[in-house]
Each structure stands twice: as C-alpha cells, then as structure tokens.
C-alpha cells in the first residue's frame, strides 16, 4: 500500500513537471515573438522603418505595453522555475525517505 502511494505521488509530480515544462516552452515562444515585435517597434521609433502610418505617441504606448508584457512573462517564468525546483526537491526527499525505509527494514543483526 505504501509503495502504491509513493508511485501515485511520483506520477503526480511527473505530470506536474511535464505541465511546467510545456508552460516554459510556450512562454519561451511568446517571449521570442515579443522580442521580434519589439525589434520592429524599436526600428519604427528610431525612424529606421518605412512605415509612417503610426504616430510616435501610439508607438511609445505600444512599446510600454510590450515592456509590461515582457516583465509579466519574466515573472511567470521565475514562478515556473521555482515550481520545477520544488518538484525536484520533493522527488529527492521521496527517494531519501524510501532509502530510509529500506534501511530501517533491515533486521537488527545486520545493522
């Protein structure tokens, strides 16, 4: 019964770790897209681009929105990395507890 509970906990951690990994990959993709848009917007602000349709105020507004979104994504990434580290620590603790149970199961003579 204990082994079954341990296995269930390991599976839960595995699923959570996979979900965190997927979210990190999606986050990386979103950050890449923001970076590309940011480079384009920066060129427009510097006047290096041919698009004269947007006024400078609108472009600055978009720039600040971009910076806010990028900061939000960075905070989210930090949270995900902390969750991943917690999962690693939980897994390590579980393995140590299992080793301890195995050592405690050894009969008194062998100790």
ABEGO torsion letter per residue (X at the ends): XAAAAAAAAAAAAAAAAAAAAAAAAAAAAAAAAAAAAAAAAAAAAAGABABAABBAAAAAAAAAAAAAAAAAAAAAAAAAAAAAAAAAAAAAAAAAAAAAAAAAABBAAAX
